[in-house]
Amino acid sequence: MSDSKYISIQQKNNNVSGDVKVSPKVLETILGIAAKEVDGVYDMRDSLSSTLNSIFGMDNHGKGVTIKETDDGLVADIFVYFDYGVSVPKVSIKLQKAFKEQLSFMTDLKLTDVNVHVVGLIAKKANGKIEGIKISE
């Protein structure tokens, strides 16, 4: 999962003193919502905790996204299911671009790397049922 420490945001206004620190969970939520808005993304990989949260009626928008702070900067990993038939490279590039733009817009933080892990493809049958094609664990 994410580091438990907070990530500092540099303030542009020098007239105000104090720190702004954001939990990695908040950043993961921002990126999770951004990912769902990209065409070709079906869903994100669940973890046990997000599955339990769903059972109790709490959405976890950050599921399938992890943020970590490295010496080089912030790194995001996303674990996603794509719609069957989409171009994996094109959708992955859209995801990477959406992540960088959304995080920069909302927090002024920059992502150094966005790693996209395609864990499955979801195909829709003609009768409307969904059939999953699992690629990896």
Sequence and secondary structure as in RCSB ss.txt:
>XXXX:A:sequence
MSDSKYISIQQKNNNVSGDVKVSPKVLETILGIAAKEVDGVYDMRDSLSSTLNSIFGMDNHGKGVTIKETDDGLV
ADIFVYFDYGVSVPKVSIKLQKAFKEQLSFMTDLKLTDVNVHVVGLIAKKANGKIEGIKISE
>XXXX:A:secstr
   SS EEE  S TTS S EEE HHHHHHHHHHHHHTSTTEEEE   HHHHHHHHTT   TTTTEEEEE SS EE
EEEEEEEETTS HHHHHHHHHHHHHHHHHHHH   EEEEEEEEEEEEEE TTS EEEEE   
